[in-house]
Amino acid sequence: MSQVKTQLGNSFGSLSQLKIGNRTYEIFRLDGLEKKGIALSRLPFSLRILLENLLRQEDGKSVTAEDIEFLAKWDPKAEPSREIAYMPARVLMQDFTGVPAIVDLAAMRDAMKQLGGNPEKINPLQPAELVIDHSVQVDEYGTTNSYSLNAMLEFQRNRERYAFLKWGQSAFRNFSAVPPGMGICHQVNLEYLARVVFTTDGENPRAYPDTLVGTDSHTTMINGLGVLGWGVGGIEAEAAMLGQPVSMLVPQVVGFKLTGKLREGATATDLVLTVTEMLRKLGVVGKFVEFYGSGIAELPLADRATIGNMAPEYGATCGIFPVDAETLRYLRLTGRSEEQIKLVETYYKEQGLFHIVDSPEAEYTQTISLDLATVEPSVAGPKRPQDRVLLKEAGASFKKQLPNLLGPNADKNGVRQVVRWEGEGGHFADTPESAHGVHESGPISTVKERFGVEVDQYLDHGSVVIAAITSCTNTSNPSVMVAAGILAKKAVEKGLTVPPWVKTSLAPGSRVVTDYYEKSGLQPYLDKLRFNVVGYGCTTCIGNSGPLPTDVSKSIEDHGLVAVSVLSGNRNFEGRINSDVRANYLMSPPLVVAYALAGRIDHDLESDPIGKGKDGKPVYLKDIWPTQKEVSDVIASSINSEIFRKEYATVADGDSNWQGLKFPTGDVYQWEADSTYIRKAPYFDGMPSKPTPVEEIQNARVLAVLGDSVTTDHISPAGSIKLNGPAGKYLTEHGVKPADFNSYGSRRGNHEVMVRGTFANVRLRNKLAPGTEGGVTRLLPESEQMSIFDASVKYAERKTPLIILAGKEYGSGSSRDWAAKGPRLLGVRAVIAESYERIHRSNLVGMGILPLQFEAGKNVESLGLTGEETYTILGLKERLDSKFAIGRTVAVEATAPDGKRKVFEARVRIDTPQEILYYENGGILQYVLRQLAAK
């Protein structure tokens, strides 16, 4: 090992060389700090990766020697206070968040041209990889042609979006897109895109840890592979693509000690629901979570990835496992080259980052522990992923929750008597293929058309109407996917069937899943229970469940039923899965199949039979539940590196639809004037070359008064577009038929649609419009009730700034940039909340919206606020000008209709000096554009 010459930005003499085979790489050695007397073995694994990042990025400006030394001497008990500049190696996107990001970059090229600069300066400087996985919808299901029909409809609906992305691939350097139908971005990342060790090209190639930020909360799935990464808003990701560091406070790190081994009957999903519940109770928002202990050696990498995936659900920035022998085994299994595997092993061992069983334990801010042997079968619901319920208590829990789930038109007499679909009369014959498929208007629309029975005979509160094996969380995990296949096989062999009112679907996270299902012979049994493959994408977990059969939907609506979805996903927030479904439960894939068979959520799977077998005898869950040995035997015989190599060899090619898709060319995009999918982002319209002084917020009106746990699903447009809502009216006025509305997610490249859907979630409750659900408010001072969008238009005409009042955990959930973009376009200038989710707070700043936080113990109710007041924020400009040297709180003056005034203090949640610059520029993209234009 020979030291290379010390250079600028190498204060600790860390720049060195590492020879692997016949290649030599420059690396920044962590033990350079050890030679300066700084002990690093006490640092958590995740912080050592951050430390290498700072060593490599040291320039005396963005990263200083003092920053490096501060992190190296990290105090685990100190409150986060020091900002560091983190530069990820790459950016990962999915198409819902990726399309608006590329729209913004395209609009920046136009703006750069208008400012007299070179539009080609607007390019990703880091590799930006986008996987199209969010646009497939479950229209057709339960038939052999489900996949082909859904894929056809996907291309019909998204031609403009996909052509735009193909333009992006040709116009931007460092940008690539994985076509639709290949898999979910996090599974494709885990199985293919992740390098674990990144290398550069050129005469002096460098090797360094693979790190990333992603435009999806569940980017943390890659933490299971030892890769540090987390979700950020689309606007932050765009800035990272353009070479801006991610400004962050040095985090606290929670150590999660795992011991023991999962017992028979418990799955990785049960484990992650347990972990989620524990960490939510502990409180880890804004913190790193790092797993350690003897128990991690008992977890296959896919189980680790499942736990890492759910970091947003337990509130952490990331949930990381160290690189170890299991990491290398997984890289080999998934078809990575031996050269890459050797690079990973050598680099991590050389840097002291490779975990072995007797590795010394790091110091943590706090620790928590779990014996894996204590994990029990569980589900989570009906509204939040952290609301874990033991499987044996699920039915009783639902009945207890039922009064709080009833809709406004629920049957007054409570639960109705119904005819159960069971026994011999409930067994329907295979429907001829001619009865399936497509009508002129699309997929068959009713259960009666499919099965010849009237749906209203058997629906009731608690009926399962959606059963979906979906989501990145579990579809990447062979153990739970194989378990679902084995359970289906045993159920079919016993003669069990799925009731016809249950909309079933299987959406694998990659084509590899289909390969091992077919190789193991399990797919036919899933097909027999109507769990046919519907697509390779996120589907139900993100609200792309598609419409329920019209007779099912009508029955739910007519009787105000609390229908249920069961899914192997990570999100079950109100209104997310399907607008007809009020209760949603997360669970493992085999439990999804089990509940589909039972047809009800209040069925006691542990003590009651699921149904009667073909021999007339009752069949219990224990009779069809797979053993760990059965699962491991199938995995051993059906999964090998060849299937990964085969599928990923053609991952960039796409199908004939993608290959034949025509797209425009040129360095700036040729916007289609009549497009309802892709429109030029308005954020740079009329933007001066230098920012104008910060304007004080005076005499603002309240657009909405919201409670606790308002998620980005409540704020950001998602799911289906209602015909009679502002967005539906806009599309109708532009000649779009309701059948072609598509979803909000697919139209995220059109700000006109998205702003009309902001705060329009069917389950949103605005206290300013009591007794309503959905995007409703009152226009003040008239007190006229109308849609939030229509009110915003009237306020804009009056030049009245707007604010939002909210409770705890405002903006939790997915990292949706439109949860900040939408409010900004509505005219929202500030939010005052009790607390914020990490990503959403930064997104608000990134869009030029001021996040304020009530002082501890204070909230809307305790201050006697109604939302009918006008609000003025005092002293903001002085605090920004002083970089908060004169304090971080501002006075908020609320004037009631009768003229009485209340003044209270609120904390400014602009958390870093860099964020001050973003806010002063009107947003992060405006800041970056001005910086690039000035060069």
Secondary structure, DSSP 8 states (H G I E B T S, - for coil): --B----TT-TT--EEEEEETTEEEEEE-THHHHTTT---TTS-HHHHHHHHHHHHH--SSSS-HHHHHHHHT--TTS----EEEE--SEEEEEHHHHHHHHHHHHHHHHHHHHTTS-GGG-S-SS-EEEE--S-----S-SSTTHHHHHHHHHHHHHHHHHHHHHHHHHHSTTEEEE-TTSB-HHHHIIIII--SEEE--SSS-BEEE-EEEESSGGGGGGGGGT-EEEE--HHHHHHHHTT--EEEE---EEEEEEES---TT--HHHHHHHHHHHHHHH--TT-EEEEESGGGGGS-HHHHHHHHHTHHHHT-SEEE--B-HHHHHHHHHTT--HHHHHHHHHHHHHTT-B--TT------SEEEEEEGGG---EEE-SS-TT-EEEGGGHHHHHHHHHHHH--TT--TT-S-------TGGG------GGGSSEETTEE---HHHHHSS-GGGT--TTBEEEEEE-SHHHHT-HHHHHHHHHHHHHHHHHT----TT-EEEE--SBHHHHHHHHHHT-HHHHHHTT--B--SS-GGGGT------HHHHHHHHHHT---EEEESSS---TTTS-TT--EEEE--HHHHHHHHHH-BTTS-TTTS-SEE-TTS-EE-HHHH---HHHHHHHHHHH--HHHHHHHHTTTTT--HHHHT-----SSS----TT-SS----STTTT--SS--------SBEEEEE--TT-BHHHHS--SB--TTSHHHHHHHHTT--GGG--BTGGGTT-HHHHHHHTT--TT---TTSTT--SSEEEETTTTEEEEHHHHHHHHHHTT--EEEE--SSBTBSS--THHHHHHHHHTEEEEEES-B-HHHHHHHHHTT-EEEEE-TT--TTTTT--S-SEEEEESHHHHHHTTTTT-SEEEEEEE-TTS-EEEEEEEE---SHHHHHHHHTTSHHHHHHHHHHH-
